[in-house]
Amino acid sequence: MTTNTLHIKLSSIQINWAKVSQMVFVMGLAVLVSWPVLSFYFRPFFHVYLSVIVLPFVLRIKSRNEKSNRFIYLSILLFIAFIFLKVHLLFFTGFCFLFLSIIETYWGKVNNLPIVLVLLMSPFTIYFLEIIGYPMRIQLASVATRLLQFIYADIQNQGNVIQLNGFEILVDKACAGLRMITTGLITAIAFSGIYERKTNTTLSFFSVITLLVVSFGTIVFANLIRIILLIVFQSAPETFGHELIGAIAYAAIILPILLGLTYVWVLFFGKEMVAKTSVGSKSFVFRNTLLLMVVALLLYVRFNYHDFKKQYKDPSFSKIEMTGFDKSILKNGVLKLNSENALIYLKPPQPFYSADHTPVVCWRGSGYTFKSEEITTVVNDFKVNTACLVNKNDTLYTAWFYDNTVSQTHSPFVWRWRQIKNEPAFRLVNITSPTKEDLICELIKFKNYDL
């Protein structure tokens, strides 16, 4: 009897190892085929590595007998969309769902937390935070200033710069805690996964999303407290006090709240996991066929990858002439106009679903730091984003906005909405001058040009 039982257990282990080896083979094949596209996302992106670390705490098999094709269909759809739209975000997200579909094919249906984790680790989250980060930094600086005016009458802010008795703090990307936001949201998912295991429950997709919304508000509040403390203690950037206050804000405010919040969320909204019946061998064969279809799509992308490095061009750039400016069109399709008082870049229009690639990225890559970011009204309803560029002893003033020859806007949300409504496509315009006065003059001139 004992020998038979042992034989059954050993057979079971052999079968499990066979499935694991098949799963590892399919995953390895997918990674190998996808690596030319996928390698970009495994650069030192903190949120990607953190998501991979917390995945074991988040991933659960709801039922080993229950199988699902949902992620295979979704990954196929995303890969096909990538082939036509050439948006690399779609490829990365499709690959992550392919990973989940392989797990569901060989192990069983997973819970909802990994789905949200895929969205958090995707470039969409970082890009979304980049878009809202700029207005959020300005609002955080404004709110912090108004609150501190009850204590310090002479405190003031200009854009994202707060000044108090000669001390100046810049509410930039780091100070606004955009990394803290992604870290906090991923931490909330990890805590939820731990509590799900303890209570043998699972959260619905809607419950997880609402949890993240509440967690986001908590993290923004903690960032506001952090900024106030930095001003009160006058802790300059890149000092021990500056980093200590950030660590305290995370450990003393965010972590305790997220621990309690996720516990309550799982307790009230978690549903008991119920195992379902097996689906049969034919479904397993069908799922493997679907996986082979995905591999075929990946092979197509692999051998035609050069076709997916899309660069947008604007034929009208060749006709644009501005008096007093030297003109050149760069290899990436950007129009460069240069004079004694201004450097102008016009980037070709892009679809509403693509990234802006704002000048923040380019100027930071050239070694400049952004200061005094704000929304400036040039004339009437002509509003632009402005900032001061600092690189050692070099100071420049820059502005950027979106123009479609009919209207202008400073908002990345507005130009997308207008293009969705079939308005003419918007170009990103970046104008940089040595002084504020020159910048305003060049902005007025540009607005009056017929481009």
Secondary structure, DSSP 8 states (H G I E B T S, - for coil): -HHHHHHHHHHHHHHHHHHHHHHHHHHHHHHHHHHHHHGGGGSS-HHHHHHHHHHHHH--EEESS----HHHHHHHHHHHHHHHH--HHHHHHHHHHHHHHHHHHHT-EE-SHHHHHHHHHSHHHHHHHHHHHHHHHHHHHHHHHHHHTTT-TT-EEETTEEEETTEEEE--TTTTTHHHHHHHHHHHHHHHHHHHHHHTEE--HHHHHHHHHHHHHHHHHHHHHHHHHHHHTT--TTSHHHHHHHHHHIIIIIHHHHHHHHHHHHHHH-EE--------HHHHHHHHHHHHHHHHHHHHHHHTGGGGS-----GGGGG---TT-EEEE-TTS-EEEE-SS-EEEEE----TTS----HHHHHHHTT-EEEEEEEEEEETTEEEEEEEEEETTEEEEEEEEEE-SS-EES-HHHHHHHHHTT----EEEEEEESSHHHHHHHHHHHHHS--
